[in-house]
């Protein structure tokens, strides 16, 4: 039986017609044009082959020249004050091109946490810096593969005369090697959780890791009794579960948008290839079996995109729990879709689909890596079931 909470959640759901405004459509068209030119296959491979942390030219254009990082930052902190839909548009297009830049970690992971839990001074400094394109920022959650990465804190903060002493390590932090600032959740002596903003030269040890998805770097963070000033603490009297949950809503939504974009990108590769590949005197795109597989992907992508942008459009109006569940559903659908599109790209490329020279493997690796972020599909499904059913998942 549905519990009272589930009934309230279902009652809060509304139907809406999703249509981009002229401004949103302009953002989409210009971003798509820009990324087609600046995040081409050749550009991605330059980063991957060089084992670079990111495409510095691309990131400079995104953050400083185009102002993408300012989209959702409130105007009072130097941003444009736009919403989740505009960010989702950009994340989808960045995913389609596997953009090698710390965009998700800065805009969807770090900025919402600073806005939700940061002090006024911290918001002015760090949200202002993000909006101006002056800094890339990431968050050192103890376990970024968990559905609730804030549930466990790996760093201990001990008060000192001049500030705090940080001790502990985080095994995997996305974009750590390129980040100018890393936000570190740490447990205080009284058990409360605080946030510390550490610049690159604060004394922490950063070790880049060899990872499957070379388009998104990961590094480990080690804090061996690192002394920081009191000014490095950026929260207001401790961070609550609700503040972490609010920040993670944005992180999950951005990731879901990126995943459907990557699915569309892999599908685009497939369409280009099958239209050129000739067998038995005609393009293989004309074969009925291939048409059916492509048609299914078209429908699946449209379904997932509708769910993601529906969640984005209602994010500010919907009750937080209902919004989180809708976004969890979007993550499940997007994860499945991203893997399917990458798998189909490899299959429909035939023998060359597995080779380094062709791009499907880049999308397949991103699909595998993204599916493990912020909770697997099974963890997301468990959360949805626990919220909707009184006994945690059984009708």
C-alpha positions as CSV (number, residue, x, y, z in Angstrom):
1,X,0.0,0.0,0.0
2,X,1.1,3.6,-0.6
3,X,1.9,5.5,2.6
4,X,0.7,9.0,3.4
5,X,4.0,10.4,2.2
6,X,3.7,8.7,-1.2
7,X,0.1,10.0,-1.6
8,X,1.3,13.5,-0.9
9,X,4.1,13.1,-3.4
10,X,1.8,11.8,-6.1
11,X,-0.7,14.6,-5.5
12,X,2.1,17.2,-6.0
13,X,2.8,15.9,-9.5
14,X,1.5,18.0,-12.3
15,X,1.4,17.8,-16.1
16,X,3.2,20.4,-18.1
17,X,3.9,21.3,-21.7
18,X,7.7,21.5,-22.2
19,X,8.7,24.1,-24.7
20,X,11.9,26.2,-24.6
21,X,11.6,30.0,-24.5
22,X,13.2,32.0,-27.3
23,X,16.1,32.8,-25.0
24,X,16.6,29.1,-24.0
25,X,16.4,28.1,-27.7
26,X,19.1,30.7,-28.5
27,X,21.3,29.4,-25.7
28,X,20.9,25.9,-27.1
29,X,21.6,26.7,-30.7
30,X,24.7,28.8,-29.9
31,X,26.1,26.3,-27.4
32,X,25.6,23.5,-29.9
33,X,27.4,25.4,-32.6
34,X,30.3,26.3,-30.3
35,X,30.8,22.8,-29.0
36,X,30.6,21.3,-32.5
37,X,33.6,23.4,-33.4
38,X,35.6,23.4,-30.1
39,X,34.9,20.0,-28.7
40,X,35.3,17.9,-31.8
41,X,36.6,14.3,-31.9
42,X,40.0,15.7,-32.7
43,X,40.0,18.0,-29.7
44,X,38.9,15.3,-27.4
45,X,41.6,12.9,-28.6
46,X,44.3,15.6,-28.1
47,X,43.3,15.7,-24.4
48,X,43.0,11.9,-24.0
49,X,46.3,11.2,-25.9
50,X,48.2,13.7,-23.8
51,X,46.6,12.5,-20.6
52,X,45.7,16.1,-19.8
53,X,43.4,17.1,-17.0
54,X,41.2,19.1,-19.3
55,X,41.0,21.2,-22.5
56,X,42.3,24.5,-21.2
57,X,41.2,26.5,-24.2
58,X,37.7,25.1,-24.1
59,X,37.3,25.7,-20.3
60,X,38.5,29.3,-20.7
61,X,35.9,29.9,-23.4
62,X,33.1,28.2,-21.4
63,X,33.9,29.9,-18.1
64,X,35.2,33.3,-19.0
65,X,34.1,34.2,-22.5
66,X,30.7,32.6,-22.7
67,X,29.7,32.9,-19.1
68,X,28.2,29.4,-18.9
69,X,29.3,29.1,-15.2
70,X,27.3,32.2,-14.4
71,X,23.9,30.8,-15.7
72,X,22.4,29.6,-12.4
73,X,24.4,31.8,-10.0
74,X,22.1,34.4,-8.3
75,X,22.5,37.9,-9.6
76,X,23.5,39.2,-6.2
77,X,26.7,37.2,-6.5
78,X,27.5,38.2,-10.0
79,X,25.6,35.5,-11.9
80,X,22.8,35.6,-14.5
81,X,20.2,34.3,-12.1
82,X,18.8,31.8,-14.6
83,X,17.5,28.4,-13.6
84,X,17.9,24.6,-13.8
85,X,16.6,24.4,-17.4
86,X,19.4,26.5,-18.8
87,X,22.0,24.5,-16.9
88,X,20.4,21.3,-18.1
89,X,20.5,22.5,-21.7
90,X,24.3,23.2,-21.4
91,X,24.9,19.9,-19.6
92,X,23.1,17.9,-22.3
93,X,25.2,19.5,-25.1
94,X,28.4,19.2,-23.1
95,X,27.6,15.5,-22.7
96,X,26.9,15.0,-26.4
97,X,30.4,16.3,-27.2
98,X,32.1,14.7,-24.1
99,X,33.5,18.2,-23.3
100,X,36.8,17.8,-21.5
101,X,36.2,20.6,-18.9
102,X,35.3,20.7,-15.2
103,X,31.8,22.1,-16.0
104,X,29.7,19.6,-14.1
105,X,31.9,19.5,-11.0
106,X,31.9,23.3,-10.8
107,X,28.4,24.2,-11.8
108,X,26.3,21.2,-10.7
109,X,28.4,19.7,-7.8
110,X,30.1,22.6,-6.1
111,X,28.1,25.8,-6.7
112,X,24.8,24.3,-5.4
113,X,26.5,23.2,-2.2
114,X,28.0,26.6,-1.7
115,X,24.7,28.2,-2.3
116,X,22.8,25.9,0.0
117,X,25.2,25.8,2.9
118,X,27.8,28.6,2.5
119,X,28.0,31.8,4.5
120,X,27.3,35.1,2.9
121,X,31.0,35.9,2.6
122,X,31.7,32.4,1.1
123,X,28.9,32.9,-1.5
124,X,30.3,36.3,-2.5
125,X,33.8,34.9,-2.8
126,X,33.2,31.5,-4.4
127,X,29.9,31.9,-6.3
128,X,31.2,35.2,-7.5
129,X,34.5,33.6,-8.6
130,X,32.6,30.8,-10.4
131,X,30.3,33.2,-12.2
132,X,33.3,35.3,-13.3
133,X,35.0,32.2,-14.7
134,X,37.9,32.7,-12.3
135,X,37.9,29.3,-10.7
136,X,37.1,25.7,-11.2
137,X,35.7,24.1,-8.1
138,X,34.9,20.5,-7.0
139,X,33.7,18.7,-3.9
140,X,35.6,15.9,-2.1
141,X,32.7,13.7,-1.0
142,X,33.9,10.6,0.8
143,X,32.2,8.2,-1.6
144,X,30.9,9.8,-4.8
145,X,29.5,6.5,-6.0
146,X,27.0,6.4,-3.1
147,X,23.4,7.6,-3.6
148,X,24.0,9.8,-0.5
149,X,27.7,10.7,-0.7
150,X,27.3,13.1,2.2
151,X,26.3,10.3,4.6
152,X,29.9,9.4,5.3
153,X,32.6,12.0,6.0
154,X,36.2,10.9,5.6
155,X,38.0,14.0,6.9
156,X,38.3,15.1,10.5
157,X,38.7,18.8,11.4
158,X,40.3,19.6,14.8
159,X,40.2,23.1,16.1
160,X,43.5,24.9,16.6
161,X,44.5,28.3,17.9
162,X,44.5,29.9,14.4
163,X,42.0,27.7,12.6
164,X,41.7,24.0,12.0
165,X,43.8,20.9,11.4
166,X,42.4,18.6,8.6
167,X,43.2,14.9,8.6
168,X,41.9,12.1,6.3
169,X,41.8,11.1,2.7
170,X,39.2,10.8,-0.1
171,X,40.0,8.1,-2.6
172,X,38.3,9.6,-5.7
173,X,37.5,13.3,-6.4
174,X,36.4,14.3,-9.9
175,X,38.4,17.1,-11.6
176,X,40.6,17.5,-8.5
177,X,43.7,17.9,-10.5
178,X,42.3,20.8,-12.4
179,X,40.3,22.5,-9.6
180,X,41.4,25.8,-8.2
181,X,39.3,25.1,-5.1
182,X,38.2,21.9,-3.5
183,X,35.3,21.9,-1.1
184,X,36.0,19.4,1.7
185,X,33.2,18.2,4.1
186,X,34.8,17.5,7.4
187,X,33.6,16.3,10.8
188,X,34.2,18.6,13.7
189,X,35.0,17.6,17.3
190,X,31.3,18.0,18.3
191,X,30.1,15.7,15.4
192,X,28.8,18.5,13.2
193,X,29.9,18.6,9.6
194,X,31.6,21.7,8.2
195,X,32.8,22.7,4.8
196,X,36.3,23.9,4.0
197,X,37.4,25.6,0.8
198,X,41.0,24.6,0.1
199,X,43.0,26.3,-2.6
200,X,45.4,24.2,-4.7
201,X,48.4,25.0,-2.5
202,X,46.9,24.4,0.9
203,X,49.2,21.5,1.7
204,X,47.0,18.6,0.5
205,X,48.5,15.8,-1.6
206,X,46.8,15.2,-4.9
207,X,47.4,12.0,-6.8
208,X,45.9,11.6,-10.3
209,X,44.5,8.1,-10.9
210,X,44.4,6.0,-14.0
211,X,40.7,5.7,-14.8
212,X,38.7,4.1,-17.6
213,X,37.1,7.4,-18.8
214,X,40.0,9.6,-19.8
215,X,37.7,12.5,-20.6
216,X,36.9,13.1,-16.9
217,X,39.9,13.0,-14.6
218,X,39.8,11.7,-11.1
219,X,42.4,12.1,-8.3
220,X,42.8,11.1,-4.7
221,X,43.0,13.7,-2.0
222,X,45.2,13.2,1.1
223,X,45.2,15.6,4.1
224,X,47.9,14.8,6.5
225,X,47.3,17.2,9.4
226,X,47.0,20.1,7.1
227,X,46.7,23.4,9.0
228,X,44.2,25.9,7.5
229,X,42.9,29.2,8.7
230,X,39.5,29.8,10.1
231,X,38.7,31.7,6.9
232,X,38.8,28.4,5.0
233,X,35.6,27.3,6.7
234,X,32.7,28.4,4.6
235,X,29.6,27.0,6.1
236,X,27.2,28.7,8.6
237,X,27.3,26.7,11.8
238,X,27.4,23.2,10.3
239,X,25.8,21.7,7.2
240,X,22.4,19.9,7.6
241,X,21.2,16.8,5.7
242,X,18.7,19.0,4.0
243,X,21.4,21.3,2.6
244,X,23.4,18.4,1.3
245,X,20.2,16.9,-0.2
246,X,19.4,20.2,-1.9
247,X,22.8,20.4,-3.4
248,X,22.7,16.8,-4.6
249,X,19.4,17.4,-6.4
250,X,21.2,19.8,-8.7
251,X,24.2,17.5,-9.1
252,X,21.9,14.5,-10.1
253,X,19.9,16.6,-12.5
254,X,23.0,18.0,-14.2
255,X,24.4,14.4,-14.5
256,X,21.1,13.1,-15.9
257,X,21.1,15.9,-18.6
258,X,24.7,15.1,-19.4
259,X,23.9,11.4,-19.8
260,X,21.1,11.9,-22.2
261,X,23.4,14.2,-24.1
262,X,26.0,11.5,-24.3
263,X,23.4,9.1,-25.5
264,X,22.4,11.5,-28.3
265,X,26.1,12.0,-29.1
266,X,26.7,8.2,-29.4
267,X,23.6,7.9,-31.5
268,X,24.8,10.7,-33.8
269,X,28.0,8.8,-34.4
270,X,26.0,5.8,-35.3
271,X,23.7,7.6,-37.8
272,X,26.8,9.1,-39.5
273,X,28.5,5.8,-39.8
274,X,25.5,3.7,-41.1
275,X,24.6,6.3,-43.7
276,X,28.1,6.0,-45.2
277,X,28.7,2.2,-44.7
278,X,27.7,0.3,-47.8
279,X,26.9,-3.4,-48.0
280,X,25.3,-5.3,-50.9
281,X,25.3,-2.2,-53.0
282,X,23.4,0.0,-50.6
283,X,23.8,2.0,-47.3
284,X,23.2,-0.2,-44.3
285,X,21.0,2.6,-42.9
286,X,18.4,1.3,-45.3
287,X,18.2,-2.2,-43.7
288,X,15.0,-2.7,-41.8
289,X,16.6,-4.3,-38.8
290,X,18.9,-1.3,-38.3
291,X,16.0,1.1,-38.9
292,X,14.1,-0.5,-36.0
293,X,17.1,-0.3,-33.6
294,X,17.6,3.4,-34.5
295,X,13.9,4.1,-34.2
296,X,13.9,2.6,-30.7
297,X,16.8,4.9,-29.7
298,X,14.9,8.0,-31.0
299,X,11.9,7.1,-28.8
300,X,14.0,6.3,-25.8
301,X,16.0,9.6,-26.1
302,X,12.9,11.6,-26.4
303,X,11.4,10.0,-23.4
304,X,14.4,10.5,-21.2
305,X,14.9,14.1,-22.4
306,X,11.2,14.9,-21.5
307,X,11.7,13.5,-18.0
308,X,14.9,15.4,-17.4
309,X,13.6,18.8,-18.7
310,X,10.3,18.2,-16.9
311,X,12.3,17.8,-13.7
312,X,14.3,20.9,-14.4
313,X,11.3,23.0,-15.2
314,X,9.5,22.0,-12.0
315,X,12.6,22.1,-9.7
316,X,11.8,25.4,-8.1
317,X,8.1,24.8,-7.8
318,X,7.8,21.2,-6.8
319,X,8.1,19.9,-3.2
320,X,11.7,18.9,-2.5
321,X,11.0,15.2,-1.9
322,X,8.9,14.9,-5.0
323,X,11.5,16.7,-7.1
324,X,14.3,14.4,-5.8
325,X,12.3,11.3,-6.7
326,X,11.6,12.7,-10.2
327,X,15.3,13.4,-10.7
328,X,16.2,9.9,-9.3
329,X,13.8,8.5,-12.0
330,X,15.6,10.6,-14.6
331,X,18.9,9.2,-13.5
332,X,17.7,5.6,-13.9
333,X,16.3,6.2,-17.3
334,X,19.4,8.3,-18.4
335,X,21.9,5.7,-17.1
336,X,20.1,2.9,-19.0
337,X,19.8,5.0,-22.1
338,X,23.4,6.1,-22.1
339,X,24.7,2.6,-21.9
340,X,22.3,1.3,-24.6
341,X,23.2,4.1,-27.0
342,X,26.9,3.4,-26.5
343,X,26.4,-0.3,-26.8
344,X,24.4,0.1,-30.0
345,X,27.0,2.4,-31.4
346,X,29.7,-0.3,-31.0
347,X,27.4,-3.0,-32.4
348,X,26.2,-1.0,-35.5
349,X,29.8,0.1,-36.3
350,X,30.6,-3.6,-36.7
351,X,34.1,-4.7,-36.4
352,X,35.6,-1.2,-36.2
353,X,33.3,-0.4,-33.2
354,X,35.9,-1.8,-30.8
355,X,38.9,0.0,-32.2
356,X,40.7,3.0,-30.8
357,X,40.5,4.9,-34.1
358,X,36.7,5.2,-33.9
359,X,34.8,7.1,-31.1
360,X,32.2,4.7,-29.8
361,X,34.5,3.4,-27.1
362,X,34.8,6.9,-25.7
363,X,31.1,7.1,-25.2
364,X,31.0,3.6,-23.8
365,X,33.6,4.4,-21.1
366,X,31.8,7.6,-20.2
367,X,28.5,5.6,-19.8
368,X,30.2,3.1,-17.5
369,X,31.8,5.8,-15.4
370,X,28.7,8.1,-15.2
371,X,26.5,5.2,-14.2
372,X,28.5,4.8,-11.0
373,X,28.3,8.4,-9.9
374,X,25.9,9.5,-7.1
375,X,24.4,6.0,-6.8
376,X,23.8,3.2,-9.2
377,X,20.5,2.7,-11.0
378,X,19.7,0.0,-8.4
379,X,20.4,2.5,-5.5
380,X,18.2,5.1,-7.2
381,X,15.4,2.6,-7.6
382,X,15.7,1.6,-4.0
383,X,15.3,5.2,-2.9
384,X,12.2,5.6,-5.1
385,X,10.7,2.4,-3.8
386,X,11.4,3.4,-0.2
387,X,9.7,6.7,-0.6
388,X,6.6,5.3,-2.4
389,X,5.9,2.2,-0.4
390,X,5.4,2.0,3.3
391,X,7.5,-1.1,3.8
392,X,10.5,0.1,1.7
393,X,9.7,-1.4,-1.7
394,X,7.0,-4.1,-1.7
395,X,3.4,-3.3,-2.7
